[in-house]
């Protein structure tokens, strides 16, 4: 796959994930927030909880499912990014949660969305 195609697929997956989170009643605060430590795909509010959301998009599960791509190293980086986001935005929510949203985009049909809440 080319870079442009991967970027388009990732952007599509993030849009699908944001729509899914909003359908669950979450409020999207930021998308593709970047800093020197990396990028947070989606920052949302679920009631009083701040949610840092990693989105993994795939066209198939041939080489493993999207959830498998979130390793311990990636979870640690998401925690660092969450801490930095809180510092930059000077907020202190009662709780912070890291979720992973999996988006599988088949050749035909609608994307399949799944979410695991509180992975790290």
N, C-alpha and C positions, 0 to 999 in steps of 0.2 A: 504494500500500500504506500502511496505517496504521502508526503507531509501534509499537503493540502487536503487530501481525502481524510487522513487521520484527524486533522484539525476540524474539518466539517463534521465528521462523525462525533467527535468529542463535544463540539458545540451543540449539536442536535441532542445528544444524550443529556447534557446539562439543562437544556430547555425542557426536555421531557421530565427530568427529575424535579426541576423547579415547579412545573405544573402539578406534578404528583404531590409534592410537599404542600403546596397551596391547597390542593384538594383535601388534605388532611387537617387543614386549618392553620398551617404555619404561615408566618409572614416572612417574606424574603427580604433580608436587609442588604445583601451584597451578592454579586456573582463575579467570579474570576478575580477575586481580590488578591493582589500580588504585593510582595514585599521582598526584602533581601533574603528571606528564608525560604521562599517558594510561593505557592499559590493555594488559596482556599477556593474550591469550586463554588460552594454556596454557603453563605452565612444566613441563618434563619432564626426566628424566634418561635418557640413552641410554648405558648403561655408565658411563663416567666423564665423559661430555660433558653439559653443561647445554644443553638445547634450549629456545629461546624460539620459540614457535609462533604464527603468525598464521593464523587460520581465516577463510576467505572462503566464504560460503554464498550460493548463488543458486538460483532455481527454474528458470532457463533460461540459455542463453548468447546470447540474442538481442542483448543489449547488450554482449557481450564475456564472456570467461571469467573466473572468479574470480581466476586468477593475474594477469591484466592489471590488477587493482585494486591490486596492490602496486607502487607507483611508487618511484622513487629517494628521494623525500621520505619515504614511509612506511617504507622500509628504514632510513633514517637515524634516524627516530624509534624504530624497534624496537631499533637499536643503543644509543641513549640509554637506553631503558627497560631493556634488558638490563644495562647498566652500573649503573643505579640499583638494580635488583633484587639484584645481587651485593653492592653496598654495604650495602643495608638488611639483607640476610640474612648478611652477613659471611662469605661463602664465596669460595673461589678455586679453581674447578675447573680441571683441566688444559686444557680447551677448552670453548668456547661456540659454539653453532651456531644460526643462525636458519633455521627451516623455515616453509614455507607449506603449509597443507592446504586443498585445494579440495573443497567439498562441493556437489554439484549435486543438488537434490531435485526429481525429476520429478513431474508430476501423478499418475502411477501408477508403482508399482514402487519398488525400493530406491534409496536415495541412492547416487550415484556419487562415490567418494572417490579423490583423487589427492594426492600429496605431492611437493614439491620440497624437497630437503634442501640447506642451505647457501646460501641466496639472498643473504645479506648478510654 
